[in-house]
Amino acid sequence: MCAIVGVFGNSDASRVAYYALFAMQHRGQEATGISTSDGKNITTVKKRGLVTDVFDEQALTKLKGHMAVGHNRYSTAGKASTWDAQPVYASYQLGEISVVHNGNLINKNEVRNSLIEQGAIFQSDMDTENIIHLIARSQKERLKDRIIEALDVIKGAYCLCIQSRTKMFAIRDRYGVRPFSLGRLENGGYIVSSETCAFDLVGATFVRDIKPGEMLIFEKGCDEYKSIQLFEPDPHICAFEYIYFARPDSDIEGKNVYAVRKEMGRALAREQKVDADLVIPVPDSGVSAALGYAEESGIPFEMGIVRNHYVGRTFIEPTQERRDMKVKLKLLPIRALLKGKKIVVIDDSIVRGTTAKRIIKILKEAGASEVHMRIASPTIEHPCKYGIDTPSYKELISANYSIEEIKDYVEADSLDFLSIDALKKSLGDDTKYSLVSFDGNYFIK
Ligand code: AMP
């Protein structure tokens, strides 16, 4: 998962990066960091914690320069330590570089072991560190060529921002798995960012998505960026970004995430209609799809469960009793609305089945007479290796049980999912998508 941002040619680069990371906090809450360059030196601040905890006025003032790269971390590769916070910085033969990465490299261990055999010393457990080692070890004279050489070795899903003291490179893998967009800043320069929701906050105008297989080069003294098509594009845009991960106000490949989610809800209502009194979303992940479901089915939409936003993420939950207490603190059913009603409850996805079971219990305890669950994506039967944090086959409920068995486990009166075909239709046919969690097509070999 993770979020990355790159800012070039802006006198307030660190602050722009800060706001962009704030807008993309949903993509990772474990650690955050920014590196800036003033043309002579790269400065980095990175730490575990949220964007607002890590960066204060003092940190932002320290981060001087007209260019910045930043990162929010959600660990899909590596461990939860400060060493695993990004940007990854190095001083090497050509000077200094700082790298941020969103995605997952599938040949991480192979490349890492081979580098270790050649004498490399690793500081972190991150696949991103491979890239910096490959760049540092290359014999090419120019950074651009060193990066290209490194990209020939790594395999997987990646969006990268690589900053030297005077240049910035933004690269998207040939499959375009993770989103990556380019914007123009109102008060000068450019921004590249995992999601377009960052542009609104910093006053940037969307220019275009970075193409799969493309490298953009921003250079000091040049007003315009250069573009090189490094690899033949083979688009496999991650469907899960639309289903769950991206923020609803972001546009990916020209399509608004909220609109696509709502369309998935409409498609679900056409495929899996239920006779019910109310459509209720799982807060907050099921809201957009539930609105679509209600619109299409004509069944009234109600926020039958509201969330208490003040339940801390660090709440200790060592026993089942405490965990149940946490759910009670967090999810508040509106009894007056639910009592005696036939409910269709909508969520975007089922991973382990934990959320579904809890929500149905809450609705039944609040007096609902029937609870039918509809899921606005197909059954997740395969782990994603390209940067979405889905667990192993063992933990994925749909990889091990039939829909009927899952229905019994979550104690729903009925349960159904969106079909893969309907998902594809909701996404549109103007490009290809990665549906790996649903169809097991691991297209990066
Ligand atoms: P589970 O409770 O394990 O079945 O997970 C399903 C719930 O987690 C749904 O409410 C989703 O909105 C949410 N979800 C789906 N995918 C992910 C993910 N990769 N990371 C965290 N939460 C997720």
Boltz pocket constraint, residues with backbone or C-beta under 6 A from the ligand:
constraints:
  - pocket:
      binder: B
      contacts: [[A, 244], [A, 282], [A, 285], [A, 286], [A, 347], [A, 348], [A, 349], [A, 350], [A, 351], [A, 352], [A, 353], [A, 354], [A, 355], [A, 356], [A, 388], [A, 389], [A, 390]]
      max_distance: 6.0
